[in-house]
Amino acid sequence: MKRLALLPALLGAAVSLAAPATVPTFTATADRESVVVGDRVVVTYTAVLPPDATVVIDALVTPQPSGEALPGGGAVLEYQPLGKPKIEKQKDGSFSWRQDVVLSPFAPGEIVVPGPHFIVVDAATGAQTPVRPPALSLHVSSRLPQGEKPEALAPKVDRSVRIPSRGPWFWGSVALAALLVAALVAWLVKRRRKKAEAGEVAPPPLPPGEELLATLDRLARAVATLGDDPRDFYSDMTHALKRYHERRLEQPVLEWTTFETLRRMRDLGYELPREIGLSELLSSADRVKFGKGRSTRREADEHLKRARLVHDHLEARLAPPPKAQEDGKGKKA
């Protein structure tokens, strides 16, 4: 009897586990409902998503266009390429989802804008639920005069183009501008000649090692103010490292990718020890620069320390051997 009493409870639990997740309700609004043929209309689709749900746009219309072709609405609607949806987290853990769709109607009358084909994906279970927001109706007016047919309209007469005459003030302004440009060119040429006669010589560039260390010192001071977007920081660090290798090894390192840099350094016999972690350093920088990855201040400081180890190891390896002592010290009598 006890087993029979537990049976309804077990069946109820199984039904609750097998029940599909609640499908979010999508709304559709247009920025305007009365337009003229060819006007730009923005249709906004919104929904409140559970924490584990995401929305995939399957197609704006059926069938989905191939390649880079714009989704068409026949001779009635013309869609523009989609932008990214806007997602904001709410206080209760859910997410506010919004997608703008830009289109233009090209036929007068009452035009129906069908709802796109969305797929709600449950990240926890992997379940995919097709959803289609409600359709909208647009009142589209013609650009032609009311009651007139296109074939009855007279063709537009082209007007001749008249070039306005130029007065003395215009030509005087042109002549003054030409004189000012000529004076500026003459001053620049004269200034350049004076510098050449004075023998002014640009200061020589810093040695490769000193230039790299100066850049790393500047970046170390910038770590304290590193924000949420560290792409500039990592771009400067990797450029300084590659420029150092290019000048020190006399190879076009700045033109190489990260993979080429590691492979060609190994082929040239300058592969760095594993504990320095040059591969991990360049890969982390690429993830931030090109993958919009994040980096903490502690990680940025650690990467600067590895960059200094690269400098120290390569400088020690490329340093010239010490000269033999000429006084004969240390030789056996």
TIBANU-357320 format. One record per residue (C-alpha): residue number from 1; residue in one letter; x, y, z. Coordinates in steps of 0.1 Angstrom, whole numbers. Layout:
BEGIN
<rec nr="NUM" rest="A" px="X" py="Y" pz="Z"/>
...
This chain:
BEGIN
<rec nr="1" rest="M" px="0" py="0" pz="0"/>
<rec nr="2" rest="K" px="28" py="24" pz="8"/>
<rec nr="3" rest="R" px="43" py="17" pz="-26"/>
<rec nr="4" rest="L" px="10" py="25" pz="-43"/>
<rec nr="5" rest="A" px="8" py="58" pz="-23"/>
<rec nr="6" rest="L" px="43" py="68" pz="-35"/>
<rec nr="7" rest="L" px="36" py="61" pz="-71"/>
<rec nr="8" rest="P" px="16" py="94" pz="-78"/>
<rec nr="9" rest="A" px="43" py="115" pz="-62"/>
<rec nr="10" rest="L" px="70" py="98" pz="-83"/>
<rec nr="11" rest="L" px="50" py="103" pz="-115"/>
<rec nr="12" rest="G" px="44" py="140" pz="-106"/>
<rec nr="13" rest="A" px="82" py="145" pz="-102"/>
<rec nr="14" rest="A" px="90" py="128" pz="-135"/>
<rec nr="15" rest="V" px="64" py="150" pz="-153"/>
<rec nr="16" rest="S" px="79" py="181" pz="-137"/>
<rec nr="17" rest="L" px="114" py="171" pz="-148"/>
<rec nr="18" rest="A" px="103" py="164" pz="-183"/>
<rec nr="19" rest="A" px="83" py="196" pz="-187"/>
<rec nr="20" rest="P" px="100" py="220" pz="-211"/>
<rec nr="21" rest="A" px="114" py="253" pz="-198"/>
<rec nr="22" rest="T" px="92" py="284" pz="-200"/>
<rec nr="23" rest="V" px="97" py="300" pz="-234"/>
<rec nr="24" rest="P" px="103" py="338" pz="-232"/>
<rec nr="25" rest="T" px="76" py="361" pz="-246"/>
<rec nr="26" rest="F" px="89" py="383" pz="-274"/>
<rec nr="27" rest="T" px="74" py="417" pz="-282"/>
<rec nr="28" rest="A" px="77" py="437" pz="-314"/>
<rec nr="29" rest="T" px="74" py="475" pz="-319"/>
<rec nr="30" rest="A" px="82" py="498" pz="-348"/>
<rec nr="31" rest="D" px="95" py="533" pz="-344"/>
<rec nr="32" rest="R" px="66" py="545" pz="-366"/>
<rec nr="33" rest="E" px="36" py="529" pz="-382"/>
<rec nr="34" rest="S" px="27" py="554" pz="-410"/>
<rec nr="35" rest="V" px="55" py="559" pz="-435"/>
<rec nr="36" rest="V" px="61" py="567" pz="-472"/>
<rec nr="37" rest="V" px="76" py="543" pz="-497"/>
<rec nr="38" rest="G" px="113" py="539" pz="-492"/>
<rec nr="39" rest="D" px="114" py="553" pz="-456"/>
<rec nr="40" rest="R" px="136" py="537" pz="-430"/>
<rec nr="41" rest="V" px="118" py="518" pz="-403"/>
<rec nr="42" rest="V" px="133" py="503" pz="-372"/>
<rec nr="43" rest="V" px="115" py="473" pz="-357"/>
<rec nr="44" rest="T" px="126" py="464" pz="-322"/>
<rec nr="45" rest="Y" px="122" py="429" pz="-308"/>
<rec nr="46" rest="T" px="125" py="425" pz="-270"/>
<rec nr="47" rest="A" px="123" py="397" pz="-244"/>
<rec nr="48" rest="V" px="133" py="389" pz="-209"/>
<rec nr="49" rest="L" px="156" py="358" pz="-209"/>
<rec nr="50" rest="P" px="163" py="334" pz="-180"/>
<rec nr="51" rest="P" px="199" py="332" pz="-168"/>
<rec nr="52" rest="D" px="207" py="301" pz="-188"/>
<rec nr="53" rest="A" px="190" py="311" pz="-221"/>
<rec nr="54" rest="T" px="204" py="327" pz="-252"/>
<rec nr="55" rest="V" px="187" py="337" pz="-285"/>
<rec nr="56" rest="V" px="200" py="327" pz="-319"/>
<rec nr="57" rest="I" px="186" py="345" pz="-350"/>
<rec nr="58" rest="D" px="178" py="317" pz="-375"/>
<rec nr="59" rest="A" px="164" py="339" pz="-403"/>
<rec nr="60" rest="L" px="147" py="372" pz="-408"/>
<rec nr="61" rest="V" px="127" py="357" pz="-436"/>
<rec nr="62" rest="T" px="122" py="323" pz="-451"/>
<rec nr="63" rest="P" px="143" py="310" pz="-468"/>
<rec nr="64" rest="Q" px="175" py="325" pz="-453"/>
<rec nr="65" rest="P" px="197" py="343" pz="-480"/>
<rec nr="66" rest="S" px="231" py="328" pz="-487"/>
<rec nr="67" rest="G" px="265" py="344" pz="-484"/>
<rec nr="68" rest="E" px="265" py="382" pz="-479"/>
<rec nr="69" rest="A" px="232" py="388" pz="-496"/>
<rec nr="70" rest="L" px="207" py="410" pz="-478"/>
<rec nr="71" rest="P" px="175" py="393" pz="-466"/>
<rec nr="72" rest="G" px="148" py="403" pz="-491"/>
<rec nr="73" rest="G" px="111" py="408" pz="-488"/>
<rec nr="74" rest="G" px="104" py="405" pz="-525"/>
<rec nr="75" rest="A" px="93" py="438" pz="-540"/>
<rec nr="76" rest="V" px="77" py="449" pz="-507"/>
<rec nr="77" rest="L" px="104" py="450" pz="-479"/>
<rec nr="78" rest="E" px="141" py="455" pz="-480"/>
<rec nr="79" rest="Y" px="162" py="446" pz="-449"/>
<rec nr="80" rest="Q" px="195" py="460" pz="-439"/>
<rec nr="81" rest="P" px="223" py="439" pz="-423"/>
<rec nr="82" rest="L" px="217" py="431" pz="-386"/>
<rec nr="83" rest="G" px="237" py="446" pz="-358"/>
<rec nr="84" rest="K" px="245" py="430" pz="-325"/>
<rec nr="85" rest="P" px="217" py="425" pz="-299"/>
<rec nr="86" rest="K" px="218" py="446" pz="-267"/>
<rec nr="87" rest="I" px="218" py="425" pz="-235"/>
<rec nr="88" rest="E" px="215" py="439" pz="-200"/>
<rec nr="89" rest="K" px="215" py="419" pz="-168"/>
<rec nr="90" rest="Q" px="186" py="425" pz="-144"/>
<rec nr="91" rest="K" px="186" py="425" pz="-106"/>
<rec nr="92" rest="D" px="168" py="391" pz="-104"/>
<rec nr="93" rest="G" px="195" py="374" pz="-125"/>
<rec nr="94" rest="S" px="175" py="375" pz="-158"/>
<rec nr="95" rest="F" px="186" py="393" pz="-189"/>
<rec nr="96" rest="S" px="169" py="420" pz="-210"/>
<rec nr="97" rest="W" px="174" py="411" pz="-247"/>
<rec nr="98" rest="R" px="168" py="436" pz="-275"/>
<rec nr="99" rest="Q" px="174" py="433" pz="-313"/>
<rec nr="100" rest="D" px="168" py="462" pz="-338"/>
<rec nr="101" rest="V" px="159" py="453" pz="-374"/>
<rec nr="102" rest="V" px="161" py="480" pz="-400"/>
<rec nr="103" rest="L" px="140" py="477" pz="-432"/>
<rec nr="104" rest="S" px="123" py="498" pz="-459"/>
<rec nr="105" rest="P" px="89" py="492" pz="-475"/>
<rec nr="106" rest="F" px="87" py="496" pz="-513"/>
<rec nr="107" rest="A" px="50" py="492" pz="-520"/>
<rec nr="108" rest="P" px="21" py="514" pz="-509"/>
<rec nr="109" rest="G" px="-8" py="500" pz="-488"/>
<rec nr="110" rest="E" px="-10" py="480" pz="-456"/>
<rec nr="111" rest="I" px="22" py="461" pz="-454"/>
<rec nr="112" rest="V" px="27" py="432" pz="-430"/>
<rec nr="113" rest="V" px="62" py="428" pz="-414"/>
<rec nr="114" rest="P" px="64" py="391" pz="-405"/>
<rec nr="115" rest="G" px="82" py="381" pz="-373"/>
<rec nr="116" rest="P" px="117" py="367" pz="-377"/>
<rec nr="117" rest="H" px="127" py="332" pz="-369"/>
<rec nr="118" rest="F" px="144" py="330" pz="-335"/>
<rec nr="119" rest="I" px="157" py="300" pz="-316"/>
<rec nr="120" rest="V" px="159" py="301" pz="-277"/>
<rec nr="121" rest="V" px="187" py="278" pz="-265"/>
<rec nr="122" rest="D" px="188" py="265" pz="-230"/>
<rec nr="123" rest="A" px="225" py="264" pz="-220"/>
<rec nr="124" rest="A" px="218" py="240" pz="-191"/>
<rec nr="125" rest="T" px="200" py="213" pz="-211"/>
<rec nr="126" rest="G" px="209" py="222" pz="-247"/>
<rec nr="127" rest="A" px="173" py="223" pz="-257"/>
<rec nr="128" rest="Q" px="164" py="245" pz="-287"/>
<rec nr="129" rest="T" px="129" py="261" pz="-290"/>
<rec nr="130" rest="P" px="119" py="279" pz="-322"/>
<rec nr="131" rest="V" px="101" py="312" pz="-315"/>
<rec nr="132" rest="R" px="86" py="337" pz="-338"/>
<rec nr="133" rest="P" px="76" py="372" pz="-325"/>
<rec nr="134" rest="P" px="43" py="387" pz="-336"/>
<rec nr="135" rest="A" px="39" py="404" pz="-370"/>
<rec nr="136" rest="L" px="35" py="442" pz="-374"/>
<rec nr="137" rest="S" px="15" py="462" pz="-398"/>
<rec nr="138" rest="L" px="27" py="493" pz="-416"/>
<rec nr="139" rest="H" px="6" py="519" pz="-434"/>
<rec nr="140" rest="V" px="27" py="529" pz="-464"/>
<rec nr="141" rest="S" px="18" py="559" pz="-485"/>
<rec nr="142" rest="S" px="29" py="565" pz="-521"/>
<rec nr="143" rest="R" px="52" py="593" pz="-531"/>
<rec nr="144" rest="L" px="31" py="600" pz="-562"/>
<rec nr="145" rest="P" px="4" py="628" pz="-561"/>
<rec nr="146" rest="Q" px="-29" py="614" pz="-548"/>
<rec nr="147" rest="G" px="-50" py="599" pz="-575"/>
<rec nr="148" rest="E" px="-24" py="601" pz="-602"/>
<rec nr="149" rest="K" px="-10" py="571" pz="-621"/>
<rec nr="150" rest="P" px="27" py="568" pz="-629"/>
<rec nr="151" rest="E" px="21" py="566" pz="-667"/>
<rec nr="152" rest="A" px="0" py="598" pz="-666"/>
<rec nr="153" rest="L" px="27" py="620" pz="-650"/>
<rec nr="154" rest="A" px="46" py="643" pz="-673"/>
<rec nr="155" rest="P" px="84" py="638" pz="-674"/>
<rec nr="156" rest="K" px="105" py="662" pz="-654"/>
<rec nr="157" rest="V" px="122" py="688" pz="-676"/>
<rec nr="158" rest="D" px="159" py="690" pz="-670"/>
<rec nr="159" rest="R" px="171" py="725" pz="-663"/>
<rec nr="160" rest="S" px="203" py="739" pz="-677"/>
<rec nr="161" rest="V" px="231" py="743" pz="-653"/>
<rec nr="162" rest="R" px="242" py="779" pz="-648"/>
<rec nr="163" rest="I" px="277" py="786" pz="-636"/>
<rec nr="164" rest="P" px="276" py="817" pz="-614"/>
<rec nr="165" rest="S" px="301" py="845" pz="-623"/>
<rec nr="166" rest="R" px="330" py="851" pz="-600"/>
<rec nr="167" rest="G" px="335" py="886" pz="-586"/>
<rec nr="168" rest="P" px="367" py="904" pz="-578"/>
<rec nr="169" rest="W" px="365" py="894" pz="-542"/>
<rec nr="170" rest="F" px="367" py="857" pz="-551"/>
<rec nr="171" rest="W" px="397" py="861" pz="-574"/>
<rec nr="172" rest="G" px="414" py="884" pz="-548"/>
<rec nr="173" rest="S" px="409" py="857" pz="-521"/>
<rec nr="174" rest="V" px="424" py="830" pz="-544"/>
<rec nr="175" rest="A" px="454" py="852" pz="-552"/>
<rec nr="176" rest="L" px="460" py="859" pz="-515"/>
<rec nr="177" rest="A" px="458" py="822" pz="-506"/>
<rec nr="178" rest="A" px="483" py="814" pz="-533"/>
<rec nr="179" rest="L" px="507" py="841" pz="-520"/>
<rec nr="180" rest="L" px="504" py="827" pz="-484"/>
<rec nr="181" rest="V" px="511" py="791" pz="-496"/>
<rec nr="182" rest="A" px="541" py="803" pz="-516"/>
<rec nr="183" rest="A" px="554" py="823" pz="-485"/>
<rec nr="184" rest="L" px="550" py="792" pz="-463"/>
<rec nr="185" rest="V" px="569" py="770" pz="-488"/>
<rec nr="186" rest="A" px="597" py="795" pz="-490"/>
<rec nr="187" rest="W" px="600" py="797" pz="-452"/>
<rec nr="188" rest="L" px="602" py="759" pz="-449"/>
<rec nr="189" rest="V" px="629" py="757" pz="-475"/>
<rec nr="190" rest="K" px="649" py="785" pz="-459"/>
<rec nr="191" rest="R" px="646" py="769" pz="-424"/>
<rec nr="192" rest="R" px="657" py="735" pz="-438"/>
<rec nr="193" rest="R" px="688" py="751" pz="-454"/>
<rec nr="194" rest="K" px="697" py="768" pz="-421"/>
<rec nr="195" rest="K" px="696" py="735" pz="-403"/>
<rec nr="196" rest="A" px="718" py="719" pz="-429"/>
<rec nr="197" rest="E" px="743" py="747" pz="-427"/>
<rec nr="198" rest="A" px="744" py="746" pz="-389"/>
<rec nr="199" rest="G" px="752" py="709" pz="-391"/>
<rec nr="200" rest="E" px="723" py="698" pz="-369"/>
<rec nr="201" rest="V" px="723" py="660" pz="-365"/>
<rec nr="202" rest="A" px="695" py="641" pz="-350"/>
<rec nr="203" rest="P" px="704" py="622" pz="-318"/>
<rec nr="204" rest="P" px="712" py="585" pz="-325"/>
<rec nr="205" rest="P" px="686" py="560" pz="-314"/>
<rec nr="206" rest="L" px="689" py="541" pz="-282"/>
<rec nr="207" rest="P" px="705" py="507" pz="-284"/>
<rec nr="208" rest="P" px="678" py="479" pz="-288"/>
<rec nr="209" rest="G" px="681" py="467" pz="-252"/>
<rec nr="210" rest="E" px="679" py="502" pz="-236"/>
<rec nr="211" rest="E" px="650" py="511" pz="-259"/>
<rec nr="212" rest="L" px="630" py="480" pz="-248"/>
<rec nr="213" rest="L" px="637" py="485" pz="-211"/>
<rec nr="214" rest="A" px="626" py="522" pz="-213"/>
<rec nr="215" rest="T" px="593" py="511" pz="-229"/>
<rec nr="216" rest="L" px="588" py="484" pz="-202"/>
<rec nr="217" rest="D" px="595" py="510" pz="-175"/>
<rec nr="218" rest="R" px="568" py="533" pz="-190"/>
<rec nr="219" rest="L" px="543" py="504" pz="-192"/>
<rec nr="220" rest="A" px="551" py="494" pz="-156"/>
<rec nr="221" rest="R" px="540" py="529" pz="-145"/>
<rec nr="222" rest="A" px="508" py="525" pz="-166"/>
<rec nr="223" rest="V" px="498" py="492" pz="-149"/>
<rec nr="224" rest="A" px="485" py="511" pz="-119"/>
<rec nr="225" rest="T" px="459" py="528" pz="-141"/>
<rec nr="226" rest="L" px="451" py="498" pz="-163"/>
<rec nr="227" rest="G" px="413" py="498" pz="-171"/>
<rec nr="228" rest="D" px="388" py="473" pz="-185"/>
<rec nr="229" rest="D" px="403" py="477" pz="-220"/>
<rec nr="230" rest="P" px="440" py="467" pz="-219"/>
<rec nr="231" rest="R" px="445" py="464" pz="-257"/>
<rec nr="232" rest="D" px="467" py="495" pz="-260"/>
<rec nr="233" rest="F" px="489" py="482" pz="-232"/>
<rec nr="234" rest="Y" px="495" py="448" pz="-248"/>
<rec nr="235" rest="S" px="499" py="464" pz="-283"/>
<rec nr="236" rest="D" px="527" py="486" pz="-270"/>
<rec nr="237" rest="M" px="543" py="457" pz="-251"/>
<rec nr="238" rest="T" px="543" py="432" pz="-281"/>
<rec nr="239" rest="H" px="555" py="460" pz="-305"/>
<rec nr="240" rest="A" px="584" py="468" pz="-282"/>
<rec nr="241" rest="L" px="593" py="431" pz="-279"/>
<rec nr="242" rest="K" px="592" py="425" pz="-316"/>
<rec nr="243" rest="R" px="611" py="457" pz="-324"/>
<rec nr="244" rest="Y" px="638" py="446" pz="-299"/>
<rec nr="245" rest="H" px="641" py="412" pz="-316"/>
<rec nr="246" rest="E" px="641" py="428" pz="-351"/>
<rec nr="247" rest="R" px="669" py="452" pz="-342"/>
<rec nr="248" rest="R" px="689" py="427" pz="-322"/>
<rec nr="249" rest="L" px="686" py="398" pz="-345"/>
<rec nr="250" rest="E" px="685" py="419" pz="-377"/>
<rec nr="251" rest="Q" px="654" py="400" pz="-389"/>
<rec nr="252" rest="P" px="620" py="414" pz="-400"/>
<rec nr="253" rest="V" px="602" py="403" pz="-368"/>
<rec nr="254" rest="L" px="576" py="431" pz="-370"/>
<rec nr="255" rest="E" px="562" py="415" pz="-402"/>
<rec nr="256" rest="W" px="559" py="381" pz="-386"/>
<rec nr="257" rest="T" px="529" py="367" pz="-368"/>
<rec nr="258" rest="T" px="532" py="352" pz="-333"/>
<rec nr="259" rest="F" px="535" py="316" pz="-347"/>
<rec nr="260" rest="E" px="561" py="327" pz="-373"/>
<rec nr="261" rest="T" px="581" py="346" pz="-346"/>
<rec nr="262" rest="L" px="584" py="315" pz="-324"/>
<rec nr="263" rest="R" px="591" py="291" pz="-353"/>
<rec nr="264" rest="R" px="618" py="313" pz="-370"/>
<rec nr="265" rest="M" px="635" py="321" pz="-337"/>
<rec nr="266" rest="R" px="638" py="283" pz="-332"/>
<rec nr="267" rest="D" px="651" py="279" pz="-368"/>
<rec nr="268" rest="L" px="677" py="306" pz="-362"/>
<rec nr="269" rest="G" px="689" py="290" pz="-330"/>
<rec nr="270" rest="Y" px="675" py="317" pz="-306"/>
<rec nr="271" rest="E" px="647" py="297" pz="-290"/>
<rec nr="272" rest="L" px="642" py="309" pz="-254"/>
<rec nr="273" rest="P" px="640" py="286" pz="-224"/>
<rec nr="274" rest="R" px="606" py="272" pz="-216"/>
<rec nr="275" rest="E" px="605" py="288" pz="-182"/>
<rec nr="276" rest="I" px="606" py="323" pz="-197"/>
<rec nr="277" rest="G" px="573" py="316" pz="-215"/>
<rec nr="278" rest="L" px="576" py="337" pz="-246"/>
<rec nr="279" rest="S" px="549" py="317" pz="-263"/>
<rec nr="280" rest="E" px="525" py="321" pz="-235"/>
<rec nr="281" rest="L" px="533" py="358" pz="-233"/>
<rec nr="282" rest="L" px="526" py="365" pz="-270"/>
<rec nr="283" rest="S" px="495" py="343" pz="-270"/>
<rec nr="284" rest="S" px="480" py="361" pz="-240"/>
<rec nr="285" rest="A" px="487" py="394" pz="-257"/>
<rec nr="286" rest="D" px="470" py="382" pz="-289"/>
<rec nr="287" rest="R" px="440" py="370" pz="-270"/>
<rec nr="288" rest="V" px="436" py="405" pz="-255"/>
<rec nr="289" rest="K" px="443" py="424" pz="-287"/>
<rec nr="290" rest="F" px="423" py="404" pz="-311"/>
<rec nr="291" rest="G" px="399" py="383" pz="-290"/>
<rec nr="292" rest="K" px="388" py="411" pz="-266"/>
<rec nr="293" rest="G" px="402" py="391" pz="-237"/>
<rec nr="294" rest="R" px="405" py="406" pz="-202"/>
<rec nr="295" rest="S" px="437" py="410" pz="-181"/>
<rec nr="296" rest="T" px="441" py="420" pz="-145"/>
<rec nr="297" rest="R" px="468" py="443" pz="-132"/>
<rec nr="298" rest="R" px="486" py="414" pz="-116"/>
<rec nr="299" rest="E" px="487" py="395" pz="-149"/>
<rec nr="300" rest="A" px="499" py="426" pz="-167"/>
<rec nr="301" rest="D" px="527" py="431" pz="-142"/>
<rec nr="302" rest="E" px="537" py="394" pz="-145"/>
<rec nr="303" rest="H" px="538" py="397" pz="-183"/>
<rec nr="304" rest="L" px="562" py="427" pz="-180"/>
<rec nr="305" rest="K" px="585" py="406" pz="-158"/>
<rec nr="306" rest="R" px="586" py="379" pz="-185"/>
<rec nr="307" rest="A" px="594" py="406" pz="-211"/>
<rec nr="308" rest="R" px="624" py="417" pz="-190"/>
<rec nr="309" rest="L" px="635" py="380" pz="-187"/>
<rec nr="310" rest="V" px="634" py="378" pz="-225"/>
<rec nr="311" rest="H" px="657" py="409" pz="-227"/>
<rec nr="312" rest="D" px="681" py="396" pz="-200"/>
<rec nr="313" rest="H" px="684" py="361" pz="-216"/>
<rec nr="314" rest="L" px="690" py="374" pz="-252"/>
<rec nr="315" rest="E" px="714" py="401" pz="-241"/>
<rec nr="316" rest="A" px="735" py="375" pz="-221"/>
<rec nr="317" rest="R" px="734" py="351" pz="-251"/>
<rec nr="318" rest="L" px="745" py="377" pz="-277"/>
<rec nr="319" rest="A" px="771" py="394" pz="-255"/>
<rec nr="320" rest="P" px="806" py="392" pz="-270"/>
<rec nr="321" rest="P" px="830" py="368" pz="-252"/>
<rec nr="322" rest="P" px="854" py="384" pz="-227"/>
<rec nr="323" rest="K" px="888" py="393" pz="-241"/>
<rec nr="324" rest="A" px="918" py="371" pz="-232"/>
<rec nr="325" rest="Q" px="940" py="387" pz="-205"/>
<rec nr="326" rest="E" px="972" py="400" pz="-221"/>
<rec nr="327" rest="D" px="992" py="401" pz="-190"/>
<rec nr="328" rest="G" px="994" py="363" pz="-188"/>
<rec nr="329" rest="K" px="977" py="361" pz="-153"/>
<rec nr="330" rest="G" px="965" py="327" pz="-144"/>
<rec nr="331" rest="K" px="990" py="309" pz="-167"/>
<rec nr="332" rest="K" px="1012" py="282" pz="-152"/>
<rec nr="333" rest="A" px="1049" py="292" pz="-146"/>
